[in-house]
Amino acid sequence: MSWPALLLAPLLALLEQALAYALSTPLCQRQMGPWLHLVPAVSLVLVLVCSALALVDWRRRAGQPAGRFISGVSLGMGALCALTIAAMWVPIGWLSPCAG
């Protein structure tokens, strides 16, 4: 089952960015800034689960070139989205959104 990594992983990356931006002001006003780390953490775990499903599917389709191609593309998409989420998480830790 490789479609979650192909379709849901990019949506999760976009949703993570939108939620982190939308929640930064309300959480900072309530002095709950560390809770901002919850959004990228949950998103990253979900994307890694989707990527793991794609990896299992890629290994299962050893003799099917077309199916293995789709699984490989899904695996690459999941990895790229995981890297994107991790890269968007770094500024939350380095540059505190509540410092200003």
Disulfide bonds with the S-S distance in Angstrom:
Cys28-Cys98 1.89
